Amino acid sequence: MRKKASYMWLLALQVFSAAAVTQPNIVMMVADDLGWADMPWHDALTIAPTLTSLANSGIILDRHYVQPICSPTRSALMTGKYPSRLGLNHDTINAGEPYGLMVNETIISNFMSEMGYSTHGVGKWHLGYCSWDLTPVKRGFDSFYGYYNGHETYYTKVTHNFFDFRFDTPAQNGSVNSEVFWSVNDTYSTVNYAAQAAKVVHEHDQRKPLFLYLPMQSVHNPNEVPDSYFQMYEGIVENVKRRTLLAMITAMDDAAEVVVSALKQANMWENTIFIFFSDNGGPLKGIGNGQVNYPLRGGKYSYWEGGIRSTSFIHSPLLPGGVINEELLHVTDWLPTLTHLAACGVEPSSKCSGPYHEDIDGVNQWDAIVGAGKSNRTEFLVNIDPKEKNSALRWGPWKLYHGNPGKGDWVPPPRISEERYNAQFTEDLREREKFETDIEYVMDSEWNDPDSIMLFDVVADPAETRELSKANPDVVKTMLERLEYYQSRTTPPRNCPRDPASDPAKFGGVWTPWLKSC
């Protein structure tokens, strides 16, 4: 059973419900495995006019950080807590595993629903489904359309040999009406999600504000895209993986256009806040789809900047535009920031303090986002993983790694012709690419020691080329002490093997909740 909202939260809710506040609609589009250099404002080759326009005329969140992998980021987003406190700090929740984001956690959809919003989820869940109580509509969503697992095929909707796609709504008896959507088989999922999101908008009762959570499948593997998008890169990108990846982004951009157009047609756009970010960095060469995080180091699964610095922006007709925001933000901050919006509208904290949340790690960053103040955080915990025997912390400009932070390569985009390279990329970017030849690599053998320490100034050196621990012993000491504090609040990872009782063959060939509770 979900934990009851605290007394302080209920008191705040009563106070702000009485205020004359225009609550904005909120659309949160989350890309999957998108690399730092995969969007047009970082890579001129990508065709994504809608998202590019929204970003460039909105607020690009240049220092917005997430977790290095899917389920941990989603748990941090939903709860405002570091995954190490939730037991979700190691790997992801895989198909048929009997655990998930615990039911006693009040999540963002619960709060938004309590504050008067219609709440809808379209896309990927990936926070567990061993019992129905862990699924979205039992956790504050009015509907959910998509899949429960972490990945699947884009056309046939299959993962681990079985189907995973459904439409859920709450039943009157407190259970879940869940319809398996076999009809979407053989249609491209990005098109499915765009159509469903537009349907949610057009059917929305505008006497209430809308919270639309749109966690896209794109651009997670497998590499699948309609040929029409692939052909758009003819003569532009020769590398097939990279070309397919960029085509998948273009398809996702068209989905964004469908959603924005629906909001405009419904006369809702002028009061909508549109948020976009990736759940983690792109996987590196060898395991990725062709993603690029360059010039950032590392990628998905790692604690390096390329794994956790997310391509992100926020856009709204209610906000100033054309801004690159360099304030320090973390994915846990969205819960208190969005509930501030729900309570106060776009008013800054100086005019409306918003609700108070007990015992979370996120902070309200609305003032920092819109330029009315500085970031409300000076540090964040990257992660503590007892199984991998590693941890990392950001404190001020510093980033400390204790143990192996993961694969730390720099992987530039696949080269194109010299003529096109010179035409497409600025001199500054070409100069940055040359820095690789001057780097003194930290050897893998050093990382495997759980007591190894590395320190980087990621503000002055975002590519993490200069290791500075020996020159800054006081900084190292302070950051290790902070890691000890976070260690004291860490819950052991709750990963467990697949339960044979979850076998989809027992449920008509569909991945389905199989336990009464878990």
VMD Tcl script that draws the C-alpha trace (Angstrom):
set ca {
  {0.00 0.00 0.00}
  {1.24 3.49 -0.86}
  {2.59 5.55 2.00}
  {0.18 8.30 3.05}
  {1.17 11.87 2.27}
  {2.76 13.61 5.24}
  {0.89 16.10 7.43}
  {3.08 18.93 6.12}
  {2.27 17.96 2.54}
  {-1.49 17.85 3.19}
  {-1.35 21.21 4.96}
  {0.50 22.74 2.02}
  {-2.01 21.22 -0.39}
  {-4.92 22.82 1.49}
  {-3.23 26.23 1.52}
  {-2.34 26.26 -2.19}
  {-5.62 24.78 -3.42}
  {-7.29 27.90 -2.05}
  {-4.97 30.24 -3.93}
  {-5.89 31.72 -7.30}
  {-3.19 29.91 -9.30}
  {-3.22 29.04 -12.98}
  {-1.78 25.54 -13.03}
  {0.22 24.90 -16.20}
  {-0.08 21.75 -18.25}
  {3.15 19.77 -18.02}
  {4.49 17.45 -20.72}
  {7.66 15.53 -19.84}
  {9.27 13.73 -22.79}
  {12.11 11.41 -21.77}
  {14.37 9.96 -24.47}
  {16.04 6.60 -23.87}
  {19.84 6.21 -24.28}
  {20.27 9.49 -26.16}
  {23.89 10.63 -26.44}
  {25.17 14.08 -25.54}
  {26.17 14.79 -29.16}
  {23.09 13.24 -30.77}
  {20.86 16.32 -30.95}
  {21.16 19.21 -33.40}
  {22.32 21.73 -30.80}
  {25.34 19.46 -30.28}
  {25.61 17.75 -33.69}
  {24.69 19.60 -36.88}
  {23.96 16.41 -38.83}
  {20.79 15.41 -36.93}
  {17.46 16.33 -38.51}
  {15.14 17.27 -35.65}
  {13.48 20.61 -36.41}
  {10.77 20.48 -33.73}
  {12.94 19.64 -30.74}
  {15.68 21.95 -32.02}
  {13.26 24.86 -32.28}
  {11.86 24.18 -28.82}
  {15.35 23.95 -27.33}
  {16.79 27.01 -29.06}
  {13.75 29.16 -28.25}
  {13.50 27.70 -24.75}
  {15.96 27.08 -21.94}
  {18.71 24.53 -22.64}
  {19.61 22.86 -19.34}
  {23.32 22.45 -19.93}
  {24.18 20.92 -16.54}
  {21.24 18.62 -15.93}
  {22.36 15.27 -14.50}
  {20.69 11.86 -14.36}
  {21.68 8.34 -13.30}
  {23.91 6.18 -15.55}
  {21.16 3.71 -16.47}
  {17.38 3.39 -16.99}
  {15.56 2.14 -13.87}
  {17.68 4.18 -11.44}
  {16.96 7.42 -13.34}
  {13.24 6.68 -13.49}
  {13.10 5.86 -9.78}
  {14.93 9.11 -8.94}
  {12.56 11.08 -11.18}
  {9.46 9.52 -9.65}
  {10.45 9.75 -5.98}
  {12.88 12.66 -5.72}
  {15.26 10.25 -3.97}
  {18.68 8.86 -4.86}
  {18.37 5.26 -6.11}
  {20.87 4.15 -3.44}
  {18.14 4.82 -0.87}
  {15.64 2.72 -2.82}
  {17.76 -0.38 -3.40}
  {17.75 0.43 -7.13}
  {21.40 1.43 -7.36}
  {22.72 -1.60 -9.25}
  {21.79 -2.47 -12.84}
  {18.13 -2.37 -13.95}
  {14.89 -4.23 -13.25}
  {14.85 -7.04 -15.81}
  {11.99 -9.06 -17.24}
  {10.35 -11.41 -14.75}
  {12.29 -10.21 -11.71}
  {10.09 -10.03 -8.58}
  {10.87 -6.54 -7.34}
  {10.44 -2.90 -8.32}
  {10.00 0.62 -7.03}
  {8.48 -0.06 -3.61}
  {4.77 0.55 -3.20}
  {5.28 2.58 -0.03}
  {6.94 5.34 -2.08}
  {4.69 8.26 -3.00}
  {5.65 9.19 -6.56}
  {5.27 12.22 -8.79}
  {2.02 11.03 -10.39}
  {0.45 10.62 -6.93}
  {1.35 14.18 -6.03}
  {0.18 15.65 -9.33}
  {-3.11 13.76 -9.07}
  {-3.64 15.01 -5.52}
  {-3.02 18.55 -6.77}
  {-5.81 18.30 -9.31}
  {-4.02 17.10 -12.44}
  {-5.14 14.51 -14.96}
  {-2.14 12.19 -15.17}
  {-1.26 9.97 -18.13}
  {1.75 7.83 -18.98}
  {2.66 6.89 -22.56}
  {5.73 4.76 -23.33}
  {8.17 2.82 -21.17}
  {7.64 2.06 -17.45}
  {10.68 0.01 -16.31}
  {10.00 0.33 -12.58}
  {8.76 -3.19 -11.94}
  {5.51 -5.06 -12.53}
  {5.72 -8.24 -10.44}
  {2.36 -7.28 -8.91}
  {-0.34 -4.97 -10.23}
  {0.33 -2.64 -7.29}
  {3.65 -1.65 -8.90}
  {2.11 -0.70 -12.24}
  {1.40 2.93 -13.25}
  {-2.37 3.21 -12.76}
  {-2.02 1.88 -9.21}
  {0.46 4.70 -8.60}
  {-1.44 7.83 -9.51}
  {-1.74 7.63 -13.30}
  {-5.21 7.85 -14.85}
  {-4.00 5.76 -17.79}
  {-0.90 4.04 -19.09}
  {-0.22 3.03 -22.69}
  {3.01 1.20 -23.46}
  {5.27 -1.51 -22.06}
  {6.45 -2.54 -18.62}
  {9.94 -3.86 -19.40}
  {13.19 -2.07 -20.22}
  {13.43 -2.73 -23.95}
  {11.64 -4.44 -26.82}
  {11.38 -4.47 -30.59}
  {9.85 -1.36 -32.13}
  {7.49 -3.14 -34.52}
  {6.53 -6.47 -32.95}
  {6.68 -5.27 -29.28}
  {8.57 -8.37 -28.16}
  {11.18 -8.71 -25.42}
  {12.76 -12.00 -24.35}
  {10.56 -13.78 -26.91}
  {7.23 -12.54 -25.53}
  {4.85 -9.64 -26.13}
  {4.74 -6.53 -23.91}
  {2.30 -3.76 -24.84}
  {-0.96 -2.75 -23.18}
  {-3.40 0.00 -22.23}
  {-4.21 0.27 -18.52}
  {-6.89 2.25 -16.69}
  {-8.12 2.05 -13.08}
  {-11.07 -0.25 -12.41}
  {-13.90 0.79 -10.09}
  {-13.07 -2.00 -7.65}
  {-9.52 -0.69 -7.22}
  {-7.91 -3.17 -9.60}
  {-6.55 -2.51 -13.10}
  {-8.38 -2.72 -16.40}
  {-5.55 -3.91 -18.62}
  {-6.04 -4.47 -22.33}
  {-3.23 -6.18 -24.22}
  {-2.83 -4.19 -27.44}
  {-2.08 -6.87 -30.03}
  {-3.32 -4.45 -32.69}
  {-0.11 -2.40 -32.55}
  {1.95 -5.36 -33.74}
  {3.91 -4.43 -36.90}
  {3.47 -0.67 -36.46}
  {6.40 1.50 -35.39}
  {6.19 2.24 -31.67}
  {7.20 5.91 -31.96}
  {4.15 6.44 -34.17}
  {1.98 4.57 -31.63}
  {3.14 6.77 -28.76}
  {2.65 10.00 -30.70}
  {-0.89 9.01 -31.66}
  {-1.79 8.02 -28.10}
  {-0.31 11.21 -26.63}
  {-2.32 13.28 -29.12}
  {-5.44 11.28 -28.21}
  {-4.85 12.04 -24.51}
  {-4.60 15.74 -25.32}
  {-7.70 15.86 -27.51}
  {-9.81 13.93 -24.98}
  {-8.54 15.90 -21.99}
  {-11.08 17.65 -19.77}
  {-9.66 21.17 -19.72}
  {-11.30 21.99 -16.42}
  {-8.24 20.23 -15.00}
  {-4.54 20.71 -15.85}
  {-2.72 17.91 -17.68}
  {0.40 16.02 -16.61}
  {1.58 13.90 -19.55}
  {4.60 11.67 -18.88}
  {6.03 10.55 -22.23}
  {9.00 8.19 -21.68}
  {9.92 7.27 -25.24}
  {11.36 3.96 -26.42}
  {13.65 5.92 -28.74}
  {16.56 5.53 -29.15}
  {17.21 2.35 -27.14}
  {18.30 -0.70 -29.11}
  {17.37 -2.48 -31.32}
  {18.22 -0.26 -34.31}
  {14.86 -0.12 -36.09}
  {13.33 2.73 -38.07}
  {11.03 3.17 -41.09}
  {13.00 3.34 -44.30}
  {11.65 6.82 -45.09}
  {13.62 8.22 -42.14}
  {16.73 6.22 -43.02}
  {16.69 7.63 -46.55}
  {16.67 11.20 -45.21}
  {20.36 10.73 -44.36}
  {21.39 9.50 -47.80}
  {24.70 11.13 -48.66}
  {24.97 12.73 -45.22}
  {26.05 9.87 -42.96}
  {27.73 6.74 -44.31}
  {28.08 4.72 -41.09}
  {24.94 2.52 -41.02}
  {24.60 2.39 -37.23}
  {24.97 6.14 -36.88}
  {22.66 6.78 -39.81}
  {19.96 4.54 -38.33}
  {20.36 6.16 -34.92}
  {19.91 9.65 -36.36}
  {16.89 8.44 -38.34}
  {15.35 7.14 -35.09}
  {15.87 10.59 -33.55}
  {14.14 12.20 -36.52}
  {11.17 9.85 -36.02}
  {11.10 10.86 -32.33}
  {11.19 14.51 -33.39}
  {8.12 13.93 -35.55}
  {6.42 12.43 -32.48}
  {7.21 15.63 -30.58}
  {5.68 17.63 -33.42}
  {2.47 15.54 -33.21}
  {2.19 16.23 -29.47}
  {2.90 19.96 -29.79}
  {0.42 20.29 -32.67}
  {-2.26 18.50 -30.63}
  {-1.71 20.90 -27.74}
  {-1.97 23.88 -30.09}
  {-5.13 22.51 -31.74}
  {-6.68 22.06 -28.30}
  {-5.71 25.64 -27.32}
  {-3.57 24.24 -24.49}
  {-0.07 25.11 -25.73}
  {0.04 28.66 -24.37}
  {-0.30 27.25 -20.84}
  {2.00 24.24 -21.30}
  {5.50 23.57 -20.02}
  {7.37 21.06 -22.22}
  {10.37 19.28 -20.65}
  {12.80 17.07 -22.57}
  {15.77 15.04 -21.35}
  {17.51 11.68 -21.77}
  {17.43 9.04 -19.04}
  {21.21 8.52 -19.35}
  {24.02 9.05 -21.82}
  {24.41 7.01 -24.96}
  {26.02 3.57 -24.71}
  {29.56 3.47 -26.04}
  {30.76 1.91 -29.27}
  {30.36 -1.87 -29.18}
  {27.14 -1.94 -27.14}
  {25.40 1.17 -28.47}
  {23.32 1.96 -31.52}
  {25.73 4.58 -32.82}
  {25.23 7.14 -30.05}
  {27.90 9.77 -29.41}
  {28.62 11.61 -26.14}
  {31.76 13.30 -27.45}
  {33.56 15.35 -26.25}
  {32.29 14.01 -22.93}
  {34.00 10.92 -21.59}
  {32.32 7.54 -21.11}
  {28.68 6.63 -21.62}
  {25.73 4.67 -20.32}
  {26.53 2.41 -17.33}
  {29.43 4.67 -16.30}
  {29.77 7.52 -13.82}
  {31.73 9.64 -16.32}
  {30.11 12.80 -17.67}
  {29.09 10.98 -20.85}
  {27.00 8.60 -18.76}
  {25.13 11.08 -16.58}
  {25.10 14.55 -18.17}
  {21.81 14.59 -20.01}
  {20.82 16.42 -23.18}
  {17.95 18.49 -21.79}
  {15.76 21.57 -22.19}
  {12.54 23.16 -20.99}
  {10.25 25.24 -23.22}
  {7.05 27.15 -22.66}
  {5.29 30.22 -24.02}
  {5.13 31.18 -20.32}
  {8.94 31.39 -20.04}
  {11.82 33.43 -21.48}
  {13.64 31.77 -24.36}
  {16.96 31.59 -26.12}
  {18.80 30.77 -22.90}
  {21.56 28.28 -22.06}
  {21.20 27.58 -18.35}
  {24.37 26.35 -16.62}
  {22.95 25.91 -13.11}
  {23.51 22.51 -11.48}
  {20.36 20.38 -11.71}
  {19.66 16.73 -10.89}
  {16.85 14.42 -11.94}
  {15.65 14.16 -8.32}
  {14.85 17.88 -8.50}
  {11.91 17.44 -10.86}
  {9.48 16.17 -8.22}
  {9.72 19.22 -5.92}
  {10.04 21.55 -8.93}
  {6.89 20.25 -10.65}
  {4.87 20.27 -7.46}
  {5.95 23.89 -7.02}
  {4.53 24.56 -10.50}
  {1.33 22.74 -9.61}
  {0.94 24.87 -6.46}
  {2.29 28.22 -7.62}
  {2.15 28.28 -11.39}
  {5.26 29.91 -12.82}
  {5.70 32.28 -9.88}
  {9.20 32.28 -8.34}
  {9.76 31.02 -4.81}
  {10.06 34.58 -3.51}
  {6.35 35.05 -4.26}
  {5.10 31.51 -3.59}
  {7.00 28.96 -1.55}
  {5.22 25.84 -2.83}
  {4.66 22.58 -0.96}
  {7.15 21.04 1.43}
  {8.42 17.49 0.86}
  {9.84 15.46 3.72}
  {12.85 13.19 3.35}
  {13.69 13.56 -0.33}
  {16.99 14.40 -2.01}
  {15.61 16.66 -4.71}
  {15.20 20.42 -4.30}
  {12.89 22.92 -5.94}
  {14.90 24.40 -8.82}
  {12.26 26.57 -10.46}
  {14.05 29.86 -9.70}
  {17.34 28.46 -10.99}
  {15.71 27.20 -14.19}
  {14.03 30.49 -15.11}
  {16.97 32.68 -14.10}
  {15.42 34.09 -10.93}
  {18.11 32.61 -8.68}
  {21.04 30.24 -8.37}
  {20.86 26.46 -8.07}
  {19.61 25.21 -4.72}
  {22.20 22.45 -4.72}
  {26.00 22.41 -4.57}
  {26.39 18.63 -4.69}
  {24.71 15.43 -5.73}
  {25.40 11.76 -5.23}
  {26.21 10.13 -8.55}
  {25.75 6.65 -7.07}
  {26.90 4.13 -4.50}
  {26.91 0.55 -5.77}
  {27.94 -1.98 -3.09}
  {28.00 -4.83 -5.61}
  {30.41 -3.05 -7.95}
  {32.28 -1.55 -4.96}
  {32.26 1.91 -6.49}
  {30.82 5.33 -5.80}
  {31.00 8.88 -7.11}
  {30.06 12.34 -5.90}
  {29.76 15.80 -7.44}
  {30.61 18.68 -5.05}
  {30.91 22.21 -6.40}
  {33.05 21.96 -9.57}
  {34.61 18.71 -8.36}
  {33.76 15.13 -9.20}
  {35.27 12.28 -7.19}
  {35.39 8.64 -8.22}
  {36.00 5.97 -5.58}
  {36.61 2.64 -7.31}
  {35.96 1.83 -10.95}
  {33.64 4.42 -12.57}
  {33.14 2.32 -15.70}
  {34.41 2.45 -19.26}
  {35.93 5.88 -19.83}
  {36.62 6.17 -23.55}
  {36.16 9.24 -25.71}
  {34.29 8.20 -28.86}
  {34.01 10.90 -31.56}
  {31.35 10.66 -34.30}
  {32.14 8.41 -37.28}
  {34.16 10.48 -39.73}
  {32.56 11.75 -42.90}
  {34.22 13.25 -45.92}
  {36.79 15.95 -45.17}
  {34.87 18.43 -47.31}
  {31.61 17.86 -45.46}
  {33.42 17.72 -42.12}
  {34.88 21.16 -42.72}
  {31.51 22.51 -43.86}
  {29.45 21.04 -41.01}
  {31.60 21.53 -37.94}
  {32.95 24.71 -36.44}
  {36.65 25.28 -35.94}
  {36.05 25.11 -32.19}
  {34.63 21.59 -32.42}
  {37.47 20.44 -34.65}
  {39.96 21.81 -32.14}
  {38.23 19.95 -29.32}
  {38.50 16.73 -31.27}
  {42.28 17.12 -31.39}
  {42.58 17.07 -27.61}
  {42.61 13.26 -27.60}
  {46.21 13.14 -28.76}
  {47.31 15.10 -25.68}
  {45.54 12.96 -23.06}
  {47.41 10.83 -20.58}
  {45.03 7.91 -20.14}
  {44.26 6.48 -16.70}
  {44.74 2.75 -17.19}
  {41.90 0.27 -16.64}
  {44.04 -1.67 -14.16}
  {44.02 1.30 -11.80}
  {40.22 1.52 -11.83}
  {39.73 -2.07 -10.68}
  {41.06 -1.24 -7.23}
  {37.99 -0.41 -5.04}
  {40.19 1.98 -3.06}
  {41.36 3.95 -6.08}
  {40.54 7.66 -6.10}
  {40.21 10.02 -9.05}
  {39.26 13.69 -8.94}
  {38.29 16.00 -11.80}
  {37.20 19.62 -12.08}
  {34.29 19.03 -14.47}
  {33.48 22.73 -14.83}
  {36.94 23.68 -16.08}
  {37.53 20.27 -17.68}
  {34.17 18.76 -18.75}
  {35.93 16.13 -20.90}
  {37.66 14.82 -17.73}
  {41.16 14.80 -19.14}
  {43.14 15.96 -16.06}
  {43.16 13.85 -12.88}
  {43.76 16.13 -9.86}
  {43.47 14.07 -6.66}
  {47.13 14.35 -5.62}
  {47.08 18.13 -5.99}
  {43.88 18.54 -3.92}
  {44.03 16.28 -0.84}
  {41.68 18.49 1.21}
  {39.00 18.29 -1.46}
  {39.39 14.51 -1.61}
  {39.09 14.25 2.19}
  {35.92 16.34 2.30}
  {34.29 14.41 -0.54}
  {35.12 11.03 0.97}
  {33.47 12.20 4.20}
  {30.36 13.16 2.24}
  {30.35 9.74 0.59}
  {30.48 8.17 4.05}
  {27.35 10.14 4.95}
  {25.53 8.92 1.85}
  {26.76 5.40 2.55}
  {24.99 5.55 5.91}
  {21.71 6.15 4.03}
  {22.22 3.45 1.42}
  {19.90 0.46 1.06}
  {21.42 -2.81 -0.24}
  {20.59 -3.45 -3.89}
  {17.34 -5.39 -4.21}
  {18.16 -7.18 -7.48}
  {17.01 -10.79 -7.67}
  {16.85 -13.45 -10.38}
  {13.92 -14.00 -12.70}
  {11.00 -15.79 -11.04}
  {9.96 -18.91 -13.02}
  {6.36 -18.10 -12.09}
  {6.60 -15.01 -14.31}
  {6.81 -17.13 -17.47}
  {4.63 -15.32 -20.06}
  {3.62 -18.69 -21.52}
  {1.32 -18.94 -18.49}
  {-0.33 -15.62 -19.43}
  {-1.12 -16.01 -23.11}
  {2.40 -15.11 -24.26}
  {2.38 -11.68 -22.60}
  {4.59 -10.29 -19.84}
  {2.06 -9.82 -17.03}
  {2.09 -9.16 -13.25}
  {2.10 -12.57 -11.57}
  {2.25 -12.03 -7.79}
  {-0.33 -10.72 -5.34}
  {2.37 -8.57 -3.75}
  {6.13 -8.16 -4.10}
}
mol new
graphics top color blue
foreach p $ca { graphics top sphere $p radius 0.5 }
foreach p [lrange $ca 0 end-1] q [lrange $ca 1 end] { graphics top cylinder $p $q radius 0.2 }
display resetview
